[in-house]
Amino acid sequence: MLMVIPNSRMIYVIVFLGCIGLMSAALFFEHVMLLDPCPLCILQRIMVIATAAVALVAAIHGPKNLGIKLYGVLMILTSVIGGGISIRQLWLQSLPEDQVPACGASLDYLLDVFPVTEVLNMVLTGDGTCAEVVWTFLGISIPGWTLVGFIGLTAIGIFQILHPKYQSS
């Protein structure tokens, strides 16, 4: 049986819908399960949204070879940054309790008081709320599953670069 690979425009639509799925899960955790997102969780959400935006623009644009590769690079960039943030949170979650940084102020407060660059530095350092494991599935925490998503998105971006396929008019 021959597997038909969709054209790049359809792949970008699928990526966009996948990112919508990731954000839906995040909002379910926050509003239904009442799990407050930590600052690193919020940054991961921002990178999922950025990846979704790249995929949506690419799907609407429907580029040819060079454009497909450019959008693939942008998708890889946003996914790798998001994956790096996930890895940072997983590292914080792996620390012994006595080495976990103290909990800090809320992200809203930090943005009101400090410049964005300083807030970003503080948030990436992480705090005690980022180290807390509040939910797992198959022994993997939320940032672990988010990392799996970012790895998949990166792989799709690499595929788009290596095998651009546009729909001929």
Secondary structure, DSSP 8 states (H G I E B T S, - for coil): -------HHHHHHHHHHHHHHHHHHHHHHHHTS-----HHHHHHHHHHHHHHHHHHHHHHH---HHHHHHHHHHHHHHHHHHHHHHHHHHHHHHS-GGGS------HHHHHHHS-HHHHHHHHHH--HHHH----EETTEEHHHHHHHHHHHHHHHHHHHHHS------
